[in-house]
Amino acid sequence: MKRLQVVMSEAELQRYHRIARAEGMTLSAWVRRTLTEARRTASEERIRNKLRAIEEAGQWNAPTADPEAMLAEIEAGRLGD
């Protein structure tokens, strides 16, 4: 186990103590649970954002072709062929 030190105002610390007590938990247990929930939420949000980006990219009406053929067309355009 490792110890985490967090600097905060006395007022913040007292608020967190009250919340933890109201939930029947020690402050340490409440902080661990809250950090675990935050990590899970952040991971789920990243996944949702990536899926949303993929879905949006699927809506694009962009030309597609074999990559080699596209590169050849681009090069031909540069050379004026």
N, C-alpha and C positions, 0 to 999 in steps of 0.2 A: 504494500500500500504506500501511496505517496500522499503528502499533505499539500493542499493548495491554499495559498494565502491571497486574500482579496482585500483591497483597501477600499473603504467606503465610509460615509459619514455615520456618526452615531445614530442619527435619525433613521437612515436607511436600515441600519442593522436592527434597530428596535422594530421597525415595520416588518422585517423578515422574521424576526423572532415571534411577533404576534401572529403572523400568518401561519407559521409552522405550528405554534401551540394550538391555534384554532383548528388545524387539521390533525391534531393529536400526534405530532411528529416532533422530533428534535430538529434543531436548525440544520445540523449536518445531513440528516436523512432527507429533509425537505430540499436542500440545495442539490444533493445527488440526484433525487428524483426529477427536479426541475431541469437540471443539466441534461439528463438522459432524454427527457421529453423534447428539449430544444434540439438536441442532436438528431433525434428521429424526425422531427418536423423539418429541419433543414435538409436532411437527406431526401425526404419525400418531396419537398418543394423543388430540389434540384432535378429529381427524376421527372416531375411534372413539367418543369420548364424545358427539359431536353425533349420530351415527347411532343410538347406543343410546338417546338421549333421544327421537329421532323414533320409533323402534320402540316405546318405552314409551308415548309419547303415543298411538300408534295402538291401544294396548290399552285405552284409557279408554273407558268406556261412558257418554259424555256426550251430552246432547241436541244435535242439530244442526238447523239450518234456514237459510233465507235470512237474512243479517244484518239486513236491513231489517225482516223479519217478526219476528225475535227482539227487536229494539229496540222495535218497536211493542207487543209483548206485555209487555215490561218496563215501558214507559211506561204502558200500560193498567193494569198491576198497581199502579203508584204512585198513579194517579188513582182507583183503586177501581172501574174500569169493569167 
